[in-house]
């Protein structure tokens, strides 16, 4: 809650800065400037192809209906993590199959859908939503907290629609994905490291920590059958530590209430052999 108050106060100060002469009329904030820090997505990959290489899923390469369905499923996973039957939009799917809309338009409709608003936007802060949209639409991590604040200001003043339109119309999106390619995690392989970048669905889950605590996540639900050990597995065949417990308790060192002549009064220094320097 403190983070939300800090965010609201920051946006309020920015609104006052860009306010017009009329106190009741305010213009929308432009995207604040941020430094494009060096990241993996901005570095050219000089390597041999591997399984970690990004795979572009494009509609213009879909030859049959099965390939078209694969492109649509990839778009759903990119935005929703997983699309249930109730989350699907058959009208949009039909339009993108028939070429009436592009994949870019399909991605935009998913970001502005009721499913995204209800199950993600309403349950997270502006920082989390801005980070999620940058990662999912641009295929890279945000350039630090400065970019999060910049997009949060756009999200605060123009809503999700304004931020999504700015990202999809940006030169970075069009150069990397164009109109018919589903956005993907760009260049996950990191030089001089065995493991690449962590996928976005792990680093940026659907619910942030505040709402995960309210909903009681994580929950472990096991729907399988509990298997019991057979009777023959319970028979002791030697080697069990419990079989030697009584013997260990009868050892002199383990007896309680002994004679009292312990080793605490022994002069250990007198037992150490002494050798003079002349010898």
C-alpha contacts under 8 A as a table, 3 or more apart, distances in Angstrom:
res1	aa1	res2	aa2	distance
1	X	4	X	5.10
1	X	5	X	6.32
2	X	5	X	5.11
2	X	6	X	6.18
3	X	6	X	5.06
3	X	7	X	6.09
4	X	7	X	5.00
4	X	8	X	6.09
4	X	125	X	6.86
5	X	8	X	5.08
5	X	9	X	6.10
6	X	9	X	5.14
6	X	10	X	6.19
7	X	10	X	5.15
7	X	11	X	6.28
8	X	11	X	5.23
8	X	12	X	6.06
9	X	12	X	4.99
9	X	13	X	6.29
10	X	13	X	5.25
10	X	14	X	6.35
11	X	14	X	5.00
11	X	15	X	6.12
11	X	153	X	6.03
11	X	156	X	7.34
12	X	15	X	5.08
12	X	16	X	6.36
13	X	16	X	5.15
13	X	17	X	6.29
14	X	17	X	4.97
14	X	18	X	6.39
14	X	29	X	7.89
15	X	18	X	5.30
15	X	19	X	5.88
15	X	26	X	7.26
15	X	29	X	7.31
16	X	19	X	5.04
18	X	26	X	7.19
18	X	27	X	6.87
18	X	29	X	7.03
19	X	22	X	7.73
19	X	23	X	7.19
19	X	25	X	7.24
19	X	26	X	4.90
19	X	27	X	6.47
20	X	23	X	6.81
20	X	25	X	6.52
20	X	26	X	5.80
20	X	27	X	7.13
21	X	25	X	7.99
22	X	25	X	5.46
22	X	26	X	7.71
23	X	26	X	7.40
28	X	154	X	7.61
28	X	157	X	5.75
28	X	158	X	6.68
29	X	153	X	6.72
29	X	154	X	6.18
29	X	157	X	6.62
30	X	154	X	6.86
31	X	150	X	5.59
31	X	151	X	6.55
31	X	153	X	7.41
31	X	154	X	6.35
32	X	147	X	7.79
32	X	149	X	7.94
32	X	150	X	4.72
32	X	151	X	7.66
32	X	153	X	7.97
33	X	147	X	7.74
33	X	150	X	7.07
34	X	143	X	7.60
34	X	146	X	5.68
34	X	147	X	5.69
34	X	150	X	7.51
35	X	143	X	7.10
35	X	146	X	7.81
36	X	143	X	5.88
37	X	143	X	5.76
37	X	144	X	7.83
38	X	42	X	6.71
38	X	43	X	7.81
39	X	42	X	5.57
39	X	43	X	6.89
39	X	141	X	8.00
39	X	143	X	7.97
40	X	43	X	5.48
40	X	187	X	6.49
40	X	188	X	7.30
40	X	189	X	7.83
40	X	190	X	6.63
41	X	44	X	7.82
41	X	140	X	6.19
41	X	186	X	5.72
41	X	187	X	5.56
41	X	188	X	7.79
45	X	187	X	7.49
49	X	53	X	6.43
50	X	53	X	5.64
52	X	187	X	7.87
52	X	188	X	6.45
52	X	189	X	6.14
52	X	196	X	7.80
53	X	187	X	6.34
53	X	188	X	6.95
53	X	189	X	7.05
54	X	184	X	7.10
54	X	185	X	6.68
54	X	186	X	5.91
54	X	187	X	6.06
54	X	188	X	7.25
55	X	184	X	7.63
56	X	181	X	6.63
56	X	182	X	7.07
56	X	183	X	7.83
56	X	184	X	7.12
57	X	71	X	6.12
57	X	74	X	7.64
57	X	181	X	5.70
57	X	182	X	5.73
58	X	61	X	5.66
58	X	62	X	6.96
58	X	71	X	6.68
58	X	180	X	5.42
58	X	181	X	4.09
58	X	182	X	6.19
59	X	62	X	5.12
59	X	68	X	6.53
59	X	71	X	6.40
59	X	103	X	7.07
59	X	180	X	5.39
59	X	181	X	6.43
60	X	180	X	6.37
62	X	65	X	7.65
62	X	67	X	4.88
62	X	68	X	5.55
62	X	71	X	7.86
63	X	67	X	6.30
63	X	68	X	7.63
64	X	67	X	5.48
64	X	68	X	6.47
65	X	68	X	4.93
65	X	69	X	6.15
66	X	69	X	5.13
66	X	70	X	6.31
67	X	70	X	4.99
67	X	71	X	6.39
68	X	71	X	5.15
68	X	72	X	6.35
68	X	97	X	6.52
69	X	72	X	5.07
69	X	73	X	6.10
70	X	73	X	5.12
70	X	74	X	6.14
71	X	74	X	5.12
71	X	75	X	6.34
71	X	182	X	7.36
72	X	75	X	5.12
72	X	76	X	6.37
72	X	93	X	7.09
73	X	76	X	5.10
73	X	77	X	6.26
74	X	77	X	5.13
74	X	78	X	6.08
74	X	182	X	7.20
75	X	78	X	5.06
75	X	79	X	6.47
75	X	107	X	6.73
75	X	182	X	5.94
75	X	183	X	7.80
76	X	79	X	5.51
76	X	80	X	5.60
76	X	81	X	7.01
76	X	82	X	6.59
76	X	83	X	5.84
76	X	110	X	7.77
77	X	80	X	5.33
77	X	81	X	4.41
77	X	82	X	5.05
77	X	83	X	6.64
78	X	81	X	5.90
78	X	136	X	6.33
78	X	182	X	8.00
78	X	183	X	7.34
78	X	184	X	7.31
79	X	107	X	7.75
79	X	110	X	7.09
79	X	111	X	7.06
79	X	136	X	6.45
80	X	83	X	5.98
80	X	116	X	7.24
81	X	201	X	6.84
83	X	86	X	7.90
83	X	87	X	5.62
83	X	88	X	6.58
84	X	87	X	5.21
84	X	88	X	6.76
85	X	88	X	5.55
87	X	115	X	6.25
89	X	92	X	5.56
89	X	93	X	6.34
90	X	93	X	4.96
90	X	94	X	6.08
91	X	94	X	5.17
91	X	95	X	6.28
92	X	95	X	5.05
92	X	96	X	6.20
92	X	106	X	6.76
93	X	96	X	5.31
93	X	97	X	6.18
94	X	97	X	5.15
94	X	98	X	6.21
95	X	98	X	5.22
95	X	99	X	6.14
95	X	100	X	5.00
95	X	101	X	5.79
96	X	99	X	5.10
96	X	100	X	5.90
96	X	101	X	5.07
96	X	102	X	5.97
96	X	103	X	6.62
96	X	106	X	6.95
97	X	100	X	7.69
98	X	101	X	7.92
99	X	102	X	6.53
101	X	105	X	5.95
101	X	106	X	6.93
102	X	105	X	5.18
102	X	106	X	6.35
102	X	179	X	5.95
102	X	180	X	5.78
103	X	106	X	4.85
103	X	107	X	6.14
103	X	179	X	6.00
103	X	180	X	4.74
103	X	181	X	6.38
103	X	182	X	6.62
104	X	107	X	5.14
104	X	108	X	6.26
104	X	168	X	7.39
104	X	178	X	7.59
104	X	179	X	5.06
104	X	180	X	6.25
104	X	181	X	7.41
104	X	182	X	7.46
105	X	108	X	4.98
105	X	109	X	6.22
105	X	179	X	7.97
106	X	109	X	5.15
106	X	110	X	6.36
107	X	110	X	5.17
107	X	111	X	6.37
107	X	182	X	7.77
108	X	111	X	5.20
108	X	112	X	6.34
108	X	164	X	6.83
108	X	165	X	7.70
108	X	168	X	7.75
109	X	112	X	5.12
109	X	113	X	5.88
110	X	113	X	5.04
110	X	115	X	7.98
110	X	116	X	7.03
111	X	116	X	5.99
111	X	117	X	8.00
111	X	160	X	7.93
111	X	164	X	7.32
112	X	116	X	6.68
112	X	117	X	7.06
112	X	160	X	7.05
112	X	161	X	6.55
113	X	116	X	5.50
113	X	117	X	6.45
114	X	117	X	5.03
114	X	118	X	5.83
115	X	118	X	5.24
115	X	119	X	5.76
115	X	120	X	7.76
116	X	119	X	5.48
116	X	120	X	5.33
116	X	121	X	6.32
117	X	120	X	5.71
117	X	121	X	4.68
117	X	122	X	5.96
118	X	121	X	6.36
118	X	122	X	5.64
118	X	123	X	7.63
119	X	122	X	6.61
119	X	123	X	6.62
120	X	123	X	5.29
120	X	124	X	6.36
120	X	129	X	7.74
120	X	206	X	6.23
120	X	207	X	7.09
121	X	124	X	5.68
121	X	125	X	7.64
121	X	129	X	6.35
123	X	207	X	6.57
123	X	208	X	7.96
123	X	211	X	6.83
124	X	128	X	6.00
124	X	129	X	6.50
124	X	207	X	6.48
124	X	208	X	6.29
124	X	211	X	7.64
125	X	128	X	5.28
125	X	129	X	6.32
126	X	129	X	5.06
126	X	130	X	5.94
126	X	152	X	5.48
126	X	155	X	6.93
126	X	156	X	7.53
127	X	130	X	5.18
127	X	131	X	6.09
127	X	148	X	5.75
127	X	149	X	7.04
127	X	152	X	5.91
128	X	131	X	5.15
128	X	132	X	6.04
128	X	204	X	7.85
128	X	208	X	7.46
129	X	132	X	5.02
129	X	133	X	6.15
130	X	133	X	5.28
130	X	134	X	6.20
130	X	148	X	6.13
130	X	151	X	5.84
130	X	152	X	6.02
130	X	155	X	7.48
131	X	134	X	5.28
131	X	135	X	6.16
131	X	141	X	7.59
131	X	142	X	6.32
131	X	148	X	6.28
132	X	135	X	5.23
132	X	136	X	6.00
132	X	204	X	6.68
133	X	136	X	5.12
133	X	137	X	5.66
133	X	138	X	7.73
133	X	164	X	7.63
134	X	137	X	5.41
134	X	138	X	5.32
134	X	139	X	7.04
134	X	140	X	6.93
134	X	141	X	7.04
134	X	142	X	6.53
134	X	167	X	7.76
135	X	138	X	5.61
135	X	139	X	4.92
135	X	140	X	4.95
135	X	141	X	5.41
135	X	142	X	6.96
135	X	185	X	7.66
135	X	200	X	6.86
136	X	139	X	5.45
136	X	140	X	7.64
136	X	183	X	6.82
136	X	184	X	7.11
136	X	185	X	7.62
136	X	200	X	7.71
137	X	167	X	7.27
137	X	168	X	7.55
137	X	173	X	7.46
137	X	183	X	5.71
137	X	184	X	7.72
138	X	167	X	7.59
138	X	172	X	7.34
138	X	173	X	5.90
138	X	183	X	6.67
138	X	184	X	7.73
139	X	183	X	6.17
139	X	184	X	5.18
139	X	185	X	4.31
139	X	186	X	5.33
140	X	185	X	6.19
140	X	186	X	6.28
142	X	145	X	7.70
142	X	147	X	6.26
142	X	148	X	6.92
143	X	146	X	6.98
143	X	147	X	5.62
143	X	148	X	7.84
144	X	147	X	5.97
144	X	148	X	6.94
145	X	148	X	5.02
145	X	149	X	6.24
146	X	149	X	5.20
146	X	150	X	6.22
147	X	150	X	4.93
147	X	151	X	6.18
148	X	151	X	5.38
148	X	152	X	5.92
149	X	152	X	4.94
149	X	153	X	6.21
150	X	153	X	5.35
150	X	154	X	6.73
151	X	154	X	5.02
151	X	155	X	6.06
151	X	163	X	7.12
152	X	155	X	4.82
152	X	156	X	5.95
153	X	156	X	5.04
153	X	157	X	6.27
154	X	157	X	5.35
154	X	158	X	5.63
154	X	159	X	6.94
154	X	162	X	7.07
154	X	163	X	6.09
155	X	158	X	5.48
155	X	159	X	4.49
155	X	160	X	5.74
155	X	162	X	7.06
155	X	163	X	5.88
156	X	159	X	5.80
158	X	161	X	6.99
158	X	162	X	5.01
158	X	163	X	7.05
159	X	162	X	5.56
159	X	163	X	6.60
160	X	163	X	5.23
160	X	164	X	5.99
161	X	164	X	5.23
161	X	165	X	6.04
162	X	165	X	5.24
162	X	166	X	6.19
163	X	166	X	5.16
163	X	167	X	6.28
164	X	167	X	5.21
164	X	168	X	6.09
165	X	168	X	5.20
165	X	169	X	5.92
166	X	169	X	5.22
166	X	170	X	5.98
167	X	170	X	5.15
167	X	173	X	6.74
168	X	173	X	5.91
168	X	174	X	7.24
169	X	173	X	7.05
169	X	174	X	7.05
170	X	173	X	5.55
170	X	174	X	6.49
171	X	174	X	5.18
171	X	175	X	5.90
172	X	175	X	5.35
172	X	176	X	6.28
173	X	176	X	5.39
173	X	177	X	5.76
173	X	178	X	6.69
174	X	177	X	5.44
174	X	178	X	4.20
174	X	179	X	7.08
175	X	178	X	5.99
177	X	180	X	7.19
177	X	181	X	5.13
177	X	182	X	6.79
177	X	183	X	6.14
178	X	181	X	6.20
185	X	188	X	6.66
185	X	199	X	7.53
185	X	200	X	7.82
187	X	190	X	7.75
188	X	196	X	5.31
188	X	197	X	5.08
188	X	198	X	7.75
189	X	195	X	7.35
189	X	196	X	4.50
189	X	197	X	6.58
190	X	193	X	5.71
190	X	194	X	7.84
190	X	195	X	7.35
190	X	196	X	5.10
190	X	197	X	6.85
193	X	196	X	6.73
198	X	202	X	6.89
198	X	203	X	6.70
199	X	202	X	5.66
199	X	203	X	6.57
200	X	203	X	5.05
200	X	204	X	5.52
200	X	205	X	7.72
201	X	204	X	5.41
201	X	205	X	5.44
201	X	206	X	7.75
202	X	205	X	5.74
204	X	208	X	7.84
205	X	208	X	6.66
207	X	210	X	7.89
207	X	211	X	5.93
207	X	212	X	5.88
208	X	211	X	5.75
208	X	212	X	6.08
209	X	212	X	4.95
209	X	213	X	6.17
210	X	213	X	5.45
210	X	214	X	6.70
211	X	214	X	4.93
211	X	215	X	6.09
212	X	215	X	5.16
212	X	216	X	5.93
212	X	217	X	4.96
212	X	218	X	7.28
213	X	216	X	5.08
213	X	217	X	6.06
214	X	217	X	7.79
216	X	219	X	6.73
229	X	233	X	6.36
229	X	234	X	7.47
230	X	233	X	5.48
230	X	234	X	7.13
231	X	234	X	5.43
231	X	235	X	7.15
232	X	235	X	5.52
233	X	236	X	7.97
236	X	240	X	7.18
237	X	240	X	7.87
238	X	243	X	7.66
239	X	243	X	7.57
240	X	243	X	5.63
240	X	244	X	7.57
241	X	244	X	5.59
241	X	245	X	6.64
242	X	245	X	5.21
243	X	246	X	7.34
244	X	247	X	5.26
244	X	248	X	6.27
245	X	248	X	5.20
245	X	249	X	6.32
246	X	249	X	5.19
246	X	250	X	6.61
247	X	250	X	5.36
247	X	251	X	6.92
248	X	251	X	5.49
248	X	254	X	7.35
249	X	254	X	5.69
249	X	255	X	6.84
250	X	254	X	6.62
250	X	255	X	6.44
251	X	254	X	5.33
251	X	255	X	6.48
252	X	255	X	5.34
255	X	258	X	6.40
257	X	260	X	7.54
258	X	261	X	7.87
259	X	262	X	7.76
262	X	265	X	7.10
263	X	266	X	5.36
267	X	270	X	5.73
267	X	271	X	7.04
268	X	271	X	5.30
268	X	272	X	6.80
269	X	272	X	5.40
270	X	273	X	7.71
275	X	279	X	6.86
276	X	279	X	5.72
